[in-house]
């Protein structure tokens, strides 16, 4: 029992570390965007990540026999929904809607994760967690907007709002589906599956966009571009997800979604240090709230069953 609690507490920090490494992506991707598009960056990264995924899936192919139809649907959800479609929806939200509204609605991701975890994974949510969830949502808001009240635009922003909610739901669901998988196969296998299964869809997306192959080829001849791509592939993509799924094995999905907020917190700090973007007092408060919440979460103990609450589930995802 003690070892299980220690693994859970350490798992929170593994997830926070992995999510914090995602924050490195935004700082260094700015330079790459001068040469290639965002979708091309993701596609090239997954081509490189296949060098990791293929050997792992061959080496651990026996683990794949443990996956049933529901598990493979979870793999598709993570790879296609969480990695590809969610990013597309989030970007489209900025195109069609008010950026402030998109950012606000994206912060409801933990709510989707908690509800789906209670329904699909039958996770019991202790009462103390609900209060913590409210606190982190306030912290996430402050982290984005500080003490300012953003304008929400007019009623024509509905499409952008729906895109943002869709992205939040897909990212929240990906946490739940990932938790389902790490209970059956190793965290390295889950990571490899995510990269390998996402690549075909990303390839189709690239082909539909009719890229300028000559321009892309010229960009890939530059040493700085390759150095940046390799960093993006190894650190914010590969290592971060290995750490994330390693921690997720011992942590509830509902708890993991709070630890994931280390991502915007780290991104904000790096933008301030490297890109010299202004951070106001309210954003610093949000930054502190997020990390204090992660610390508190790593120490949070389950209450006795009589004090637990849970959301009724309808059925398991196909099992």
C-alpha positions as CSV (number, residue, x, y, z in Angstrom):
1,X,0.0,0.0,0.0
2,X,2.8,2.4,0.9
3,X,4.6,1.6,-2.4
4,X,1.4,2.2,-4.3
5,X,1.0,5.6,-2.7
6,X,4.6,6.5,-3.4
7,X,4.3,5.5,-7.0
8,X,1.1,7.6,-7.3
9,X,2.8,10.7,-5.8
10,X,5.9,10.2,-8.0
11,X,3.7,9.7,-11.0
12,X,2.2,13.1,-10.6
13,X,5.6,14.6,-11.0
14,X,6.5,12.4,-14.0
15,X,3.3,13.8,-15.7
16,X,4.1,17.4,-14.7
17,X,7.7,17.0,-16.0
18,X,6.5,15.6,-19.3
19,X,3.8,18.3,-19.6
20,X,6.4,21.0,-18.7
21,X,8.6,19.8,-21.6
22,X,5.7,20.4,-24.0
23,X,6.1,24.0,-23.1
24,X,9.5,24.0,-24.8
25,X,7.8,23.5,-28.1
26,X,6.3,26.9,-28.5
27,X,9.6,28.8,-27.9
28,X,11.7,27.0,-30.5
29,X,9.0,26.3,-33.1
30,X,8.8,30.1,-33.9
31,X,12.1,29.8,-35.9
32,X,10.9,26.7,-37.8
33,X,7.8,28.5,-38.9
34,X,9.9,30.7,-41.1
35,X,10.8,27.7,-43.3
36,X,8.0,25.2,-43.0
37,X,4.3,25.1,-42.0
38,X,3.0,23.8,-38.6
39,X,1.5,20.7,-40.1
40,X,4.7,20.0,-42.0
41,X,6.6,20.2,-38.7
42,X,4.3,17.7,-37.0
43,X,4.5,15.4,-40.1
44,X,8.3,15.4,-40.2
45,X,8.6,14.9,-36.5
46,X,6.4,11.8,-36.7
47,X,8.5,10.5,-39.6
48,X,11.5,10.8,-37.4
49,X,9.6,9.4,-34.4
50,X,8.9,6.3,-36.5
51,X,12.6,5.4,-36.0
52,X,11.7,5.0,-32.3
53,X,8.2,3.5,-32.7
54,X,8.9,0.8,-35.2
55,X,11.6,-1.0,-33.2
56,X,9.6,-0.8,-30.0
57,X,6.5,-2.2,-31.6
58,X,8.5,-5.0,-33.2
59,X,10.3,-5.7,-29.9
60,X,7.1,-5.6,-27.8
61,X,4.7,-7.0,-30.4
62,X,3.5,-9.6,-27.9
63,X,1.9,-6.8,-25.9
64,X,-0.3,-5.9,-28.8
65,X,-2.1,-9.2,-28.4
66,X,-3.4,-7.9,-25.0
67,X,-5.4,-5.2,-26.8
68,X,-9.1,-5.8,-27.6
69,X,-11.3,-3.8,-29.9
70,X,-12.0,-1.1,-27.3
71,X,-8.3,-0.7,-26.7
72,X,-7.6,-0.2,-30.4
73,X,-10.3,2.4,-30.6
74,X,-8.6,4.1,-27.7
75,X,-5.3,4.1,-29.7
76,X,-7.1,5.7,-32.6
77,X,-8.7,8.3,-30.3
78,X,-5.3,9.3,-28.9
79,X,-3.4,9.3,-32.2
80,X,-6.0,10.8,-34.5
81,X,-8.2,12.7,-32.1
82,X,-5.7,13.9,-29.5
83,X,-2.6,14.4,-31.7
84,X,-4.0,15.5,-35.0
85,X,-7.7,16.6,-35.0
86,X,-7.5,18.5,-31.7
87,X,-4.7,20.6,-32.9
88,X,-6.5,21.3,-36.2
89,X,-9.7,22.3,-34.3
90,X,-7.8,24.5,-31.8
91,X,-6.0,26.3,-34.7
92,X,-9.3,26.7,-36.6
93,X,-10.9,28.2,-33.5
94,X,-8.5,31.1,-33.7
95,X,-9.3,31.5,-37.4
96,X,-13.1,31.6,-37.0
97,X,-13.5,32.9,-33.5
98,X,-12.4,35.4,-30.9
99,X,-8.9,34.3,-29.6
100,X,-9.9,35.1,-26.0
101,X,-13.0,32.9,-26.2
102,X,-11.0,30.1,-27.7
103,X,-8.4,30.3,-24.9
104,X,-11.1,30.4,-22.2
105,X,-13.0,27.4,-23.5
106,X,-9.8,25.4,-24.0
107,X,-9.3,25.6,-20.2
108,X,-12.3,23.4,-19.6
109,X,-10.3,20.4,-20.7
110,X,-9.9,19.1,-17.0
111,X,-13.7,19.1,-16.7
112,X,-14.0,16.7,-19.7
113,X,-11.2,14.5,-18.3
114,X,-12.8,14.2,-14.9
115,X,-16.2,13.3,-16.2
116,X,-14.9,10.9,-18.7
117,X,-12.6,9.2,-16.2
118,X,-15.5,8.7,-13.8
119,X,-17.8,7.4,-16.6
120,X,-15.4,5.2,-18.6
121,X,-12.7,4.3,-16.1
122,X,-15.1,4.3,-13.1
123,X,-12.6,6.4,-11.2
124,X,-13.9,7.5,-7.8
125,X,-13.4,11.2,-7.2
126,X,-12.8,12.3,-3.6
127,X,-14.6,15.4,-2.3
128,X,-11.3,17.3,-1.8
129,X,-10.6,17.0,-5.5
130,X,-13.6,19.0,-6.7
131,X,-12.5,22.0,-4.7
132,X,-9.0,21.6,-6.1
133,X,-10.5,21.4,-9.7
134,X,-12.2,24.8,-9.2
135,X,-9.0,26.3,-7.9
136,X,-6.9,25.1,-10.9
137,X,-9.5,26.4,-13.4
138,X,-9.2,29.8,-11.8
139,X,-5.4,29.5,-11.9
140,X,-5.6,28.5,-15.6
141,X,-7.7,31.5,-16.3
142,X,-5.3,33.9,-14.5
143,X,-2.4,32.2,-16.2
144,X,-3.9,33.1,-19.6
145,X,-5.4,36.5,-19.0
146,X,-4.0,37.8,-15.7
147,X,-6.3,40.2,-13.9
148,X,-7.8,41.5,-17.1
149,X,-11.3,40.8,-18.3
150,X,-11.1,39.7,-21.9
151,X,-13.6,40.8,-24.5
152,X,-15.7,38.0,-25.9
153,X,-16.8,39.4,-29.2
154,X,-20.2,39.1,-30.7
155,X,-22.6,36.2,-31.3
156,X,-20.9,35.3,-34.6
157,X,-18.1,33.6,-32.7
158,X,-20.2,30.4,-32.2
159,X,-18.2,28.3,-34.8
160,X,-14.8,29.2,-33.2
161,X,-16.3,28.4,-29.7
162,X,-17.4,25.0,-30.9
163,X,-14.0,24.3,-32.3
164,X,-12.4,25.2,-29.0
165,X,-14.7,23.0,-27.0
166,X,-14.1,20.1,-29.5
167,X,-10.4,20.4,-29.0
168,X,-10.7,20.5,-25.2
169,X,-12.9,17.4,-25.3
170,X,-10.5,15.5,-27.5
171,X,-7.5,16.4,-25.4
172,X,-9.4,15.5,-22.2
173,X,-10.5,12.2,-23.7
174,X,-7.0,11.4,-24.8
175,X,-5.9,11.5,-21.1
176,X,-8.6,9.0,-20.2
177,X,-7.9,6.7,-23.2
178,X,-4.2,6.8,-22.4
179,X,-4.9,5.7,-18.8
180,X,-6.9,2.8,-20.2
181,X,-4.0,1.6,-22.3
182,X,-1.1,2.0,-19.8
183,X,-3.0,-0.5,-17.6
184,X,-2.5,-3.2,-20.2
185,X,0.8,-2.4,-22.0
186,X,4.0,-0.7,-21.2
187,X,4.3,3.1,-21.4
188,X,6.9,2.7,-24.2
189,X,4.4,0.7,-26.2
190,X,1.6,3.3,-25.7
191,X,4.0,6.1,-26.8
192,X,5.1,4.1,-29.9
193,X,1.5,3.4,-30.9
194,X,0.6,7.0,-30.6
195,X,3.3,8.0,-33.0
196,X,2.9,5.1,-35.5
197,X,-0.9,5.3,-35.8
198,X,-0.9,9.1,-36.1
199,X,1.5,9.1,-39.1
200,X,-0.9,7.8,-41.8
201,X,-3.5,10.5,-41.0
202,X,-0.9,13.2,-40.9
203,X,0.4,12.1,-44.3
204,X,-3.1,12.4,-45.7
205,X,-3.5,15.9,-44.3
206,X,-0.1,16.9,-45.8
207,X,-1.0,15.6,-49.2
208,X,-4.4,17.3,-49.2
209,X,-2.7,20.6,-48.4
210,X,-0.6,20.3,-51.6
211,X,2.7,21.4,-50.1
212,X,5.5,23.0,-52.1
213,X,7.9,20.1,-52.1
214,X,10.8,22.1,-53.6
215,X,10.5,24.8,-50.9
216,X,10.4,22.0,-48.2
217,X,13.4,20.3,-49.7
218,X,15.4,23.6,-49.6
219,X,14.5,24.1,-46.0
220,X,15.6,20.6,-45.0
221,X,19.1,21.4,-46.5
222,X,19.7,23.9,-43.7
223,X,21.6,22.7,-40.6
224,X,19.7,25.0,-38.2
225,X,16.4,23.6,-39.4
226,X,17.5,20.0,-38.8
227,X,19.0,20.9,-35.4
228,X,15.6,22.5,-34.4
229,X,13.6,19.6,-35.8
230,X,15.7,17.0,-33.9
231,X,15.3,19.0,-30.7
232,X,11.5,19.2,-31.2
233,X,11.4,15.5,-32.0
234,X,13.5,14.3,-29.1
235,X,12.5,16.6,-26.2
236,X,9.0,18.0,-26.5
237,X,7.7,15.0,-28.4
238,X,9.5,11.8,-27.5
239,X,10.9,12.3,-24.0
240,X,8.0,14.3,-22.8
241,X,5.5,11.6,-23.7
242,X,7.6,8.8,-22.3
243,X,7.7,10.6,-19.0
244,X,4.0,11.4,-19.3
245,X,2.8,7.8,-19.9
246,X,5.3,6.5,-17.3
247,X,3.6,8.6,-14.7
248,X,0.1,7.9,-16.0
249,X,0.4,4.2,-15.1
250,X,0.2,5.0,-11.4
251,X,-2.1,8.1,-11.5
252,X,-5.8,8.6,-11.9
253,X,-6.7,10.3,-15.2
254,X,-8.6,12.9,-13.2
255,X,-5.5,13.8,-11.3
256,X,-3.3,13.7,-14.4
257,X,-5.3,16.4,-16.1
258,X,-4.3,18.9,-13.4
259,X,-0.6,17.9,-13.6
260,X,-0.8,18.6,-17.3
261,X,-1.4,22.3,-16.6
262,X,2.4,22.4,-16.1
263,X,2.4,22.8,-19.9
264,X,0.9,26.3,-20.1
265,X,2.7,27.3,-16.9
266,X,6.1,26.4,-18.3
267,X,5.3,27.9,-21.7
268,X,4.4,31.2,-20.1
269,X,7.7,31.3,-18.1
270,X,9.8,30.5,-21.2
271,X,8.0,33.1,-23.3
272,X,8.9,35.6,-20.7
273,X,12.5,34.5,-20.3
274,X,13.3,33.9,-24.0
275,X,10.8,35.8,-26.1
276,X,10.6,38.6,-23.6
277,X,6.8,38.7,-23.5
278,X,5.3,40.7,-20.7
279,X,3.7,38.8,-17.8
280,X,1.5,40.8,-15.4
281,X,1.0,40.2,-11.7
282,X,-2.2,38.2,-12.2
283,X,-0.4,35.7,-14.5
284,X,2.3,35.2,-11.9
285,X,-0.5,34.4,-9.4
286,X,-2.0,31.8,-11.9
287,X,1.5,30.3,-12.4
288,X,1.9,29.9,-8.6
289,X,-1.6,28.4,-8.2
290,X,-1.0,25.8,-10.9
291,X,2.3,24.5,-9.3
292,X,0.9,24.6,-5.8
293,X,-2.1,22.6,-7.0
294,X,0.3,20.0,-8.5
295,X,2.2,19.9,-5.2
296,X,-1.0,19.4,-3.2
297,X,-2.3,16.8,-5.7
298,X,0.9,14.8,-5.2
299,X,0.0,14.6,-1.5
300,X,-3.7,14.1,-1.8
301,X,-4.9,10.9,-0.3
302,X,-8.0,9.0,-1.1
303,X,-10.8,9.3,1.4
304,X,-12.7,6.3,2.7
305,X,-15.4,4.9,0.4
306,X,-18.2,6.4,2.5
307,X,-16.8,9.9,1.7
308,X,-16.3,9.3,-2.0
309,X,-18.4,10.5,-4.8
310,X,-18.5,9.3,-8.4
311,X,-20.3,10.1,-11.6
312,X,-22.6,7.1,-12.6
313,X,-21.3,5.3,-15.6
314,X,-23.4,3.9,-18.4
315,X,-21.0,1.2,-19.6
316,X,-17.4,0.5,-20.4
317,X,-16.0,1.5,-23.7
318,X,-16.1,-1.6,-25.9
319,X,-14.2,-4.2,-24.0
